[in-house]
Amino acid sequence: CFQWLIGDDKSNSVFAYLRWSNDGEPLLVVANMTRVPREGYHVGVPLQGAWTELLNSDAETYAGSNIGNGGEVISEDEPVHGMSASLTLNLPPLAVLIFKPKKG
């Protein structure tokens, strides 16, 4: 299942969505479509706790600038985008990030 979170942020050129597995597990996809890094960008998430950064297309591995979130982000009890919690993210320029909730 697909669920838009951010599809109308024209001023920052950022979009975000959730992909839900058949088992009800979400993946968060966030894209920054500009050359400007976005620090402290809030994105709503459906679950509290730690979220693992599975992919950062700006990572050094891919010859990027290695701006990111250190592999993990802890949610905040701040509802946004219709979700009960949120993540505060560093969005690298011209990059896509993918996160999943950490189990255990």
The first five atom37 places (N, CA, C, CB, O) and aatype in JSON, in Angstrom:
{
  "aatype": [4, 13, 5, 17, 10, 9, 7, 3, 3, 11, 15, 2, 15, 19, 13, 0, 18, 10, 1, 17, 15, 2, 3, 7, 6, 14, 10, 10, 19, 19, 0, 2, 12, 16, 1, 19, 14, 1, 6, 7, 18, 8, 19, 7, 19, 14, 10, 5, 7, 0, 17, 16, 6, 10, 10, 2, 15, 3, 0, 6, 16, 18, 0, 7, 15, 2, 9, 7, 2, 7, 7, 6, 19, 9, 15, 6, 3, 6, 14, 19, 8, 7, 12, 15, 0, 15, 10, 16, 10, 2, 10, 14, 14, 10, 0, 19, 10, 9, 13, 11, 14, 11, 11, 7],
  "atom_mask": [
    [1, 1, 1, 1, 1],
    [1, 1, 1, 1, 1],
    [1, 1, 1, 1, 1],
    [1, 1, 1, 1, 1],
    [1, 1, 1, 1, 1],
    [1, 1, 1, 1, 1],
    [1, 1, 1, 0, 1],
    [1, 1, 1, 1, 1],
    [1, 1, 1, 1, 1],
    [1, 1, 1, 1, 1],
    [1, 1, 1, 1, 1],
    [1, 1, 1, 1, 1],
    [1, 1, 1, 1, 1],
    [1, 1, 1, 1, 1],
    [1, 1, 1, 1, 1],
    [1, 1, 1, 1, 1],
    [1, 1, 1, 1, 1],
    [1, 1, 1, 1, 1],
    [1, 1, 1, 1, 1],
    [1, 1, 1, 1, 1],
    [1, 1, 1, 1, 1],
    [1, 1, 1, 1, 1],
    [1, 1, 1, 1, 1],
    [1, 1, 1, 0, 1],
    [1, 1, 1, 1, 1],
    [1, 1, 1, 1, 1],
    [1, 1, 1, 1, 1],
    [1, 1, 1, 1, 1],
    [1, 1, 1, 1, 1],
    [1, 1, 1, 1, 1],
    [1, 1, 1, 1, 1],
    [1, 1, 1, 1, 1],
    [1, 1, 1, 1, 1],
    [1, 1, 1, 1, 1],
    [1, 1, 1, 1, 1],
    [1, 1, 1, 1, 1],
    [1, 1, 1, 1, 1],
    [1, 1, 1, 1, 1],
    [1, 1, 1, 1, 1],
    [1, 1, 1, 0, 1],
    [1, 1, 1, 1, 1],
    [1, 1, 1, 1, 1],
    [1, 1, 1, 1, 1],
    [1, 1, 1, 0, 1],
    [1, 1, 1, 1, 1],
    [1, 1, 1, 1, 1],
    [1, 1, 1, 1, 1],
    [1, 1, 1, 1, 1],
    [1, 1, 1, 0, 1],
    [1, 1, 1, 1, 1],
    [1, 1, 1, 1, 1],
    [1, 1, 1, 1, 1],
    [1, 1, 1, 1, 1],
    [1, 1, 1, 1, 1],
    [1, 1, 1, 1, 1],
    [1, 1, 1, 1, 1],
    [1, 1, 1, 1, 1],
    [1, 1, 1, 1, 1],
    [1, 1, 1, 1, 1],
    [1, 1, 1, 1, 1],
    [1, 1, 1, 1, 1],
    [1, 1, 1, 1, 1],
    [1, 1, 1, 1, 1],
    [1, 1, 1, 0, 1],
    [1, 1, 1, 1, 1],
    [1, 1, 1, 1, 1],
    [1, 1, 1, 1, 1],
    [1, 1, 1, 0, 1],
    [1, 1, 1, 1, 1],
    [1, 1, 1, 0, 1],
    [1, 1, 1, 0, 1],
    [1, 1, 1, 1, 1],
    [1, 1, 1, 1, 1],
    [1, 1, 1, 1, 1],
    [1, 1, 1, 1, 1],
    [1, 1, 1, 1, 1],
    [1, 1, 1, 1, 1],
    [1, 1, 1, 1, 1],
    [1, 1, 1, 1, 1],
    [1, 1, 1, 1, 1],
    [1, 1, 1, 1, 1],
    [1, 1, 1, 0, 1],
    [1, 1, 1, 1, 1],
    [1, 1, 1, 1, 1],
    [1, 1, 1, 1, 1],
    [1, 1, 1, 1, 1],
    [1, 1, 1, 1, 1],
    [1, 1, 1, 1, 1],
    [1, 1, 1, 1, 1],
    [1, 1, 1, 1, 1],
    [1, 1, 1, 1, 1],
    [1, 1, 1, 1, 1],
    [1, 1, 1, 1, 1],
    [1, 1, 1, 1, 1],
    [1, 1, 1, 1, 1],
    [1, 1, 1, 1, 1],
    [1, 1, 1, 1, 1],
    [1, 1, 1, 1, 1],
    [1, 1, 1, 1, 1],
    [1, 1, 1, 1, 1],
    [1, 1, 1, 1, 1],
    [1, 1, 1, 1, 1],
    [1, 1, 1, 1, 1],
    [1, 1, 1, 0, 1]
  ],
  "atom_positions": [
    [[0.84, -1.17, 0.0], [0.0, 0.0, 0.0], [0.89, 1.25, 0.0], [-0.96, -0.01, 1.22], [1.98, 1.24, 0.57]],
    [[0.43, 2.29, -0.63], [1.15, 3.55, -0.77], [0.39, 4.64, -0.03], [1.34, 3.93, -2.27], [-0.84, 4.7, -0.11]],
    [[1.1, 5.51, 0.7], [0.46, 6.59, 1.43], [1.31, 7.86, 1.36], [0.22, 6.18, 2.91], [2.43, 7.89, 1.87]],
    [[0.77, 8.89, 0.72], [1.48, 10.17, 0.67], [1.57, 10.78, 2.06], [0.78, 11.14, -0.3], [0.6, 10.73, 2.81]],
    [[2.71, 11.34, 2.4], [2.87, 12.16, 3.6], [3.07, 13.62, 3.21], [4.05, 11.65, 4.45], [2.41, 14.52, 3.74]],
    [[4.0, 13.85, 2.27], [4.29, 15.21, 1.81], [4.31, 15.18, 0.28], [5.66, 15.73, 2.39], [5.16, 14.53, -0.33]],
    [[3.4, 15.89, -0.32], [3.36, 15.97, -1.77], [3.17, 17.39, -2.25], [0.0, 0.0, 0.0], [3.0, 17.64, -3.45]],
    [[3.18, 18.34, -1.3], [2.86, 19.72, -1.65], [3.86, 20.75, -1.12], [1.49, 20.05, -1.14], [3.53, 21.94, -1.03]],
    [[5.06, 20.33, -0.78], [6.06, 21.26, -0.25], [6.86, 21.86, -1.41], [7.01, 20.54, 0.75], [8.02, 21.5, -1.64]],
    [[6.22, 22.78, -2.12], [6.85, 23.4, -3.29], [8.05, 24.27, -2.91], [5.84, 24.24, -4.03], [9.01, 24.36, -3.68]],
    [[8.0, 24.91, -1.75], [9.08, 25.83, -1.38], [10.39, 25.1, -1.09], [8.67, 26.64, -0.16], [11.47, 25.67, -1.28]],
    [[10.32, 23.85, -0.62], [11.54, 23.07, -0.34], [11.81, 21.97, -1.36], [11.44, 22.46, 1.03], [12.88, 21.38, -1.36]],
    [[10.84, 21.7, -2.23], [10.94, 20.61, -3.22], [11.28, 19.28, -2.56], [12.01, 20.95, -4.26], [12.16, 18.54, -3.0]],
    [[10.53, 18.99, -1.49], [10.68, 17.73, -0.76], [9.37, 16.97, -0.87], [11.07, 17.96, 0.74], [8.29, 17.56, -0.78]],
    [[9.45, 15.65, -1.08], [8.27, 14.82, -0.96], [8.59, 13.59, -0.13], [7.74, 14.4, -2.35], [9.74, 13.16, -0.03]],
    [[7.54, 13.03, 0.48], [7.72, 11.86, 1.34], [6.47, 11.0, 1.26], [8.02, 12.27, 2.81], [5.36, 11.49, 1.12]],
    [[6.69, 9.69, 1.37], [5.57, 8.76, 1.38], [5.94, 7.51, 2.16], [5.15, 8.4, -0.05], [7.12, 7.23, 2.42]],
    [[4.91, 6.76, 2.53], [5.08, 5.46, 3.19], [4.71, 4.36, 2.21], [4.23, 5.36, 4.48], [3.77, 4.51, 1.43]],
    [[5.44, 3.28, 2.26], [5.08, 2.03, 1.56], [4.83, 1.01, 2.66], [6.22, 1.54, 0.54], [5.69, 0.79, 3.51]],
    [[3.68, 0.39, 2.63], [3.3, -0.6, 3.65], [3.39, -2.0, 3.06], [1.87, -0.32, 4.18], [2.88, -2.25, 1.96]],
    [[4.03, -2.91, 3.78], [4.1, -4.31, 3.35], [2.76, -4.99, 3.64], [5.26, -5.06, 4.07], [1.91, -4.43, 4.33]],
    [[2.59, -6.18, 3.11], [1.38, -6.95, 3.38], [1.26, -7.29, 4.86], [1.38, -8.23, 2.55], [0.16, -7.54, 5.36]],
    [[2.39, -7.29, 5.57], [2.41, -7.58, 7.01], [2.2, -6.32, 7.86], [3.72, -8.24, 7.4], [2.24, -6.39, 9.09]],
    [[1.97, -5.18, 7.22], [1.73, -3.94, 7.94], [2.98, -3.21, 8.39], [0.0, 0.0, 0.0], [2.91, -2.35, 9.27]],
    [[4.13, -3.54, 7.8], [5.39, -2.87, 8.14], [5.61, -1.7, 7.18], [6.59, -3.87, 8.07], [5.54, -1.87, 5.96]],
    [[5.88, -0.5, 7.72], [6.09, 0.66, 6.85], [7.55, 0.87, 6.46], [5.57, 1.9, 7.53], [8.46, 0.53, 7.21]],
    [[7.74, 1.44, 5.29], [9.02, 2.02, 4.88], [8.74, 3.48, 4.58], [9.65, 1.27, 3.62], [7.75, 3.81, 3.92]],
    [[9.6, 4.36, 5.06], [9.48, 5.78, 4.8], [10.47, 6.18, 3.72], [9.71, 6.61, 6.09], [11.66, 5.88, 3.82]],
    [[9.98, 6.84, 2.68], [10.82, 7.34, 1.59], [10.72, 8.86, 1.58], [10.39, 6.72, 0.2], [9.62, 9.42, 1.53]],
    [[11.88, 9.53, 1.63], [11.92, 10.99, 1.63], [12.9, 11.43, 0.55], [12.34, 11.57, 3.04], [14.02, 10.91, 0.48]],
    [[12.49, 12.37, -0.3], [13.36, 12.86, -1.37], [13.48, 14.38, -1.31], [12.82, 12.43, -2.75], [12.49, 15.09, -1.18]],
    [[14.71, 14.85, -1.4], [15.01, 16.28, -1.52], [15.44, 16.5, -2.96], [16.12, 16.74, -0.48], [16.49, 16.01, -3.38]],
    [[14.64, 17.24, -3.71], [14.89, 17.41, -5.13], [15.66, 18.69, -5.47], [13.58, 17.41, -5.86], [15.66, 19.12, -6.62]],
    [[16.31, 19.29, -4.47], [17.1, 20.49, -4.71], [18.56, 20.26, -4.36], [16.54, 21.67, -3.89], [18.92, 19.24, -3.77]],
    [[19.39, 21.21, -4.74], [20.83, 21.15, -4.41], [21.13, 21.69, -3.02], [21.63, 21.93, -5.44], [22.28, 21.75, -2.6]],
    [[20.07, 22.07, -2.3], [20.22, 22.66, -0.96], [19.93, 21.6, 0.1], [19.27, 23.88, -0.79], [18.83, 21.05, 0.12]],
    [[20.88, 21.3, 0.99], [20.59, 20.39, 2.1], [19.51, 20.99, 3.0], [21.89, 20.08, 2.92], [19.48, 22.21, 3.2]],
    [[18.65, 20.16, 3.52], [17.58, 20.61, 4.43], [17.85, 20.0, 5.8], [16.14, 20.19, 3.89], [17.68, 18.79, 5.99]],
    [[18.27, 20.82, 6.75], [18.55, 20.34, 8.1], [17.33, 20.55, 8.99], [19.78, 21.07, 8.7], [16.65, 21.56, 8.89]],
    [[17.07, 19.58, 9.86], [15.97, 19.7, 10.8], [14.6, 19.64, 10.17], [0.0, 0.0, 0.0], [13.66, 20.28, 10.65]],
    [[14.46, 18.87, 9.09], [13.2, 18.75, 8.36], [12.31, 17.71, 9.06], [13.44, 18.35, 6.87], [12.74, 16.58, 9.29]],
    [[11.07, 18.1, 9.4], [10.16, 17.21, 10.13], [9.29, 16.41, 9.16], [9.27, 18.03, 11.09], [8.7, 16.95, 8.23]],
    [[9.22, 15.1, 9.41], [8.4, 14.19, 8.62], [7.61, 13.31, 9.58], [9.27, 13.33, 7.63], [8.18, 12.73, 10.51]],
    [[6.31, 13.19, 9.36], [5.47, 12.35, 10.2], [5.73, 10.88, 9.98], [0.0, 0.0, 0.0], [6.01, 10.43, 8.87]],
    [[5.62, 10.11, 11.07], [5.75, 8.65, 11.01], [4.67, 8.01, 11.87], [7.17, 8.19, 11.48], [4.21, 8.61, 12.84]],
    [[4.26, 6.78, 11.52], [3.16, 6.14, 12.23], [3.57, 5.43, 13.52], [2.51, 5.17, 11.33], [2.71, 5.06, 14.31]],
    [[4.87, 5.24, 13.74], [5.33, 4.48, 14.9], [6.39, 5.24, 15.68], [5.88, 3.13, 14.47], [7.25, 5.9, 15.1]],
    [[6.31, 5.14, 17.0], [7.31, 5.72, 17.89], [8.56, 4.85, 17.91], [6.75, 5.89, 19.32], [8.5, 3.66, 17.59]],
    [[9.69, 5.44, 18.28], [10.91, 4.67, 18.47], [11.98, 5.01, 17.45], [0.0, 0.0, 0.0], [11.93, 6.04, 16.78]],
    [[12.95, 4.11, 17.35], [14.08, 4.29, 16.43], [13.71, 3.87, 15.02], [15.3, 3.5, 16.92], [12.99, 2.89, 14.81]],
    [[14.21, 4.63, 14.05], [14.05, 4.32, 12.63], [15.43, 4.2, 12.01], [13.2, 5.42, 11.89], [16.27, 5.09, 12.17]],
    [[15.67, 3.1, 11.32], [16.97, 2.82, 10.7], [17.0, 3.4, 9.29], [17.24, 1.31, 10.67], [16.07, 3.22, 8.51]],
    [[18.09, 4.1, 8.98], [18.29, 4.65, 7.64], [18.86, 3.53, 6.76], [19.25, 5.9, 7.67], [20.04, 3.21, 6.84]],
    [[18.0, 2.95, 5.92], [18.41, 1.84, 5.05], [19.19, 2.31, 3.83], [17.19, 1.06, 4.59], [20.12, 1.64, 3.38]],
    [[18.81, 3.47, 3.3], [19.45, 3.99, 2.1], [19.59, 5.49, 2.22], [18.65, 3.61, 0.83], [18.67, 6.19, 2.62]],
    [[20.76, 5.97, 1.85], [21.02, 7.39, 1.67], [21.74, 7.49, 0.34], [21.87, 8.03, 2.88], [22.92, 7.15, 0.25]],
    [[21.06, 7.96, -0.69], [21.67, 8.0, -2.02], [22.79, 9.04, -2.12], [20.6, 8.3, -3.06], [23.48, 9.1, -3.14]],
    [[22.98, 9.84, -1.08], [24.06, 10.82, -1.03], [25.25, 10.31, -0.2], [23.54, 12.14, -0.44], [26.18, 11.06, 0.08]],
    [[25.22, 9.04, 0.19], [26.3, 8.48, 1.01], [27.62, 8.46, 0.25], [25.94, 7.06, 1.46], [27.65, 8.45, -0.99]],
    [[28.7, 8.46, 1.0], [30.04, 8.43, 0.41], [30.22, 7.21, -0.5], [31.1, 8.41, 1.52], [30.94, 7.28, -1.5]],
    [[29.57, 6.11, -0.16], [29.61, 4.89, -0.97], [29.2, 5.14, -2.41], [28.71, 3.82, -0.36], [29.71, 4.51, -3.34]],
    [[28.27, 6.09, -2.59], [27.77, 6.43, -3.93], [28.39, 7.71, -4.46], [26.25, 6.56, -3.9], [27.83, 8.35, -5.34]],
    [[29.55, 8.09, -3.93], [30.28, 9.31, -4.32], [29.51, 10.58, -3.97], [30.57, 9.28, -5.81], [29.64, 11.6, -4.65]],
    [[28.72, 10.51, -2.9], [27.97, 11.67, -2.45], [28.71, 12.46, -1.39], [0.0, 0.0, 0.0], [29.86, 12.17, -1.05]],
    [[28.03, 13.47, -0.86], [28.63, 14.35, 0.15], [28.55, 13.77, 1.56], [27.95, 15.7, 0.13], [29.12, 14.33, 2.5]],
    [[27.84, 12.65, 1.72], [27.73, 11.92, 2.99], [26.96, 12.7, 4.06], [29.12, 11.6, 3.51], [27.16, 12.48, 5.26]],
    [[26.09, 13.61, 3.63], [25.18, 14.27, 4.57], [24.06, 13.29, 4.86], [24.62, 15.63, 3.99], [23.53, 12.65, 3.94]],
    [[23.68, 13.15, 6.11], [22.61, 12.22, 6.44], [22.28, 12.23, 7.9], [0.0, 0.0, 0.0], [22.37, 13.27, 8.57]],
    [[21.9, 11.07, 8.41], [21.36, 10.95, 9.76], [22.09, 9.93, 10.62], [19.92, 10.6, 9.69], [21.56, 9.5, 11.65]],
    [[23.28, 9.55, 10.23], [24.08, 8.65, 11.04], [23.54, 7.24, 11.17], [0.0, 0.0, 0.0], [23.94, 6.5, 12.07]],
    [[22.63, 6.86, 10.27], [22.13, 5.49, 10.26], [20.89, 5.24, 11.09], [0.0, 0.0, 0.0], [20.24, 4.2, 10.92]],
    [[20.53, 6.17, 11.98], [19.36, 5.95, 12.83], [18.83, 7.28, 13.34], [19.7, 5.02, 14.01], [19.59, 8.21, 13.61]],
    [[17.5, 7.36, 13.47], [16.83, 8.54, 14.0], [15.77, 8.08, 14.99], [16.19, 9.41, 12.85], [15.08, 7.09, 14.75]],
    [[15.66, 8.79, 16.11], [14.64, 8.48, 17.12], [13.46, 9.42, 16.91], [15.23, 8.62, 18.57], [13.63, 10.63, 16.76]],
    [[12.26, 8.85, 16.92], [11.06, 9.67, 16.71], [10.81, 10.59, 17.89], [9.84, 8.77, 16.47], [11.3, 10.37, 19.0]],
    [[10.03, 11.62, 17.62], [9.61, 12.57, 18.64], [8.1, 12.48, 18.78], [10.05, 14.03, 18.28], [7.4, 12.13, 17.82]],
    [[7.61, 12.78, 19.95], [6.18, 12.75, 20.22], [5.55, 14.06, 19.74], [5.89, 12.52, 21.73], [4.96, 14.81, 20.51]],
    [[5.7, 14.31, 18.44], [5.2, 15.54, 17.82], [4.43, 15.15, 16.56], [6.36, 16.54, 17.49], [5.04, 14.86, 15.53]],
    [[3.09, 15.15, 16.63], [2.3, 14.78, 15.46], [2.5, 15.76, 14.31], [0.83, 14.71, 15.83], [2.53, 16.98, 14.5]],
    [[2.64, 15.22, 13.12], [2.76, 16.03, 11.91], [2.36, 15.16, 10.71], [4.22, 16.59, 11.74], [2.52, 13.94, 10.75]],
    [[1.85, 15.78, 9.67], [1.42, 15.09, 8.44], [0.41, 13.98, 8.72], [2.63, 14.51, 7.72], [0.4, 12.96, 8.03]],
    [[-0.45, 14.18, 9.7], [-1.48, 13.2, 10.03], [-0.97, 11.96, 10.75], [0.0, 0.0, 0.0], [-1.71, 11.0, 10.9]],
    [[0.27, 11.98, 11.18], [0.88, 10.85, 11.9], [1.04, 11.21, 13.38], [2.25, 10.47, 11.27], [1.07, 12.39, 13.73]],
    [[1.14, 10.2, 14.23], [1.2, 10.42, 15.67], [2.58, 10.82, 16.17], [0.76, 9.18, 16.39], [2.71, 11.28, 17.3]],
    [[3.61, 10.64, 15.36], [4.99, 10.96, 15.75], [5.7, 11.58, 14.55], [5.75, 9.68, 16.25], [5.13, 11.66, 13.46]],
    [[6.93, 12.0, 14.76], [7.69, 12.57, 13.65], [9.18, 12.32, 13.83], [7.43, 14.07, 13.53], [9.67, 12.04, 14.92]],
    [[9.88, 12.43, 12.71], [11.34, 12.37, 12.69], [11.87, 13.73, 12.28], [11.85, 11.25, 11.73], [11.28, 14.4, 11.43]],
    [[12.97, 14.14, 12.88], [13.66, 15.35, 12.46], [14.88, 14.89, 11.67], [14.07, 16.26, 13.68], [15.8, 14.28, 12.23]],
    [[14.88, 15.19, 10.38], [15.87, 14.62, 9.46], [16.78, 15.68, 8.86], [15.18, 13.86, 8.36], [16.41, 16.84, 8.71]],
    [[17.98, 15.24, 8.53], [18.89, 16.02, 7.69], [18.77, 15.45, 6.28], [20.38, 15.98, 8.22], [19.15, 14.3, 6.03]],
    [[18.24, 16.25, 5.37], [18.02, 15.79, 4.0], [19.17, 16.26, 3.12], [16.67, 16.31, 3.45], [19.36, 17.46, 2.94]],
    [[19.94, 15.32, 2.58], [21.03, 15.7, 1.69], [20.5, 16.27, 0.38], [21.94, 14.5, 1.42], [19.34, 16.04, 0.03]],
    [[21.33, 17.0, -0.36], [20.89, 17.56, -1.63], [20.7, 16.48, -2.69], [21.88, 18.6, -2.11], [21.47, 15.52, -2.77]],
    [[19.68, 16.66, -3.51], [19.43, 15.76, -4.66], [19.53, 14.3, -4.25], [20.42, 16.06, -5.79], [20.24, 13.52, -4.89]],
    [[18.82, 13.94, -3.19], [18.98, 12.59, -2.64], [17.65, 12.0, -2.18], [19.95, 12.61, -1.47], [16.67, 12.71, -1.96]],
    [[17.67, 10.68, -2.04], [16.54, 9.92, -1.51], [17.02, 9.18, -0.27], [15.96, 8.94, -2.57], [18.11, 8.6, -0.26]],
    [[16.2, 9.21, 0.77], [16.46, 8.47, 2.0], [15.34, 7.46, 2.2], [16.58, 9.42, 3.23], [14.18, 7.75, 1.91]],
    [[15.68, 6.28, 2.7], [14.68, 5.26, 3.03], [14.93, 4.81, 4.46], [14.74, 4.05, 2.03], [16.05, 4.49, 4.84]],
    [[13.85, 4.78, 5.25], [13.91, 4.38, 6.66], [12.91, 3.28, 6.95], [13.65, 5.59, 7.58], [11.88, 3.17, 6.29]],
    [[13.23, 2.45, 7.96], [12.27, 1.48, 8.47], [12.33, 1.51, 9.98], [12.55, 0.04, 7.92], [13.37, 1.83, 10.55]],
    [[11.22, 1.19, 10.65], [11.24, 1.16, 12.1], [12.16, 0.04, 12.59], [9.82, 0.97, 12.67], [12.18, -1.06, 12.04]],
    [[12.93, 0.33, 13.63], [13.84, -0.65, 14.2], [13.05, -1.59, 15.1], [15.0, 0.04, 14.98], [12.26, -1.14, 15.93]],
    [[13.27, -2.87, 14.94], [12.58, -3.86, 15.76], [13.4, -4.17, 17.0], [12.3, -5.15, 14.96], [14.63, -4.17, 16.98]],
    [[12.67, -4.44, 18.09], [13.33, -4.87, 19.32], [13.88, -3.75, 20.04], [0.0, 0.0, 0.0], [14.47, -3.93, 21.11]]
  ]
}
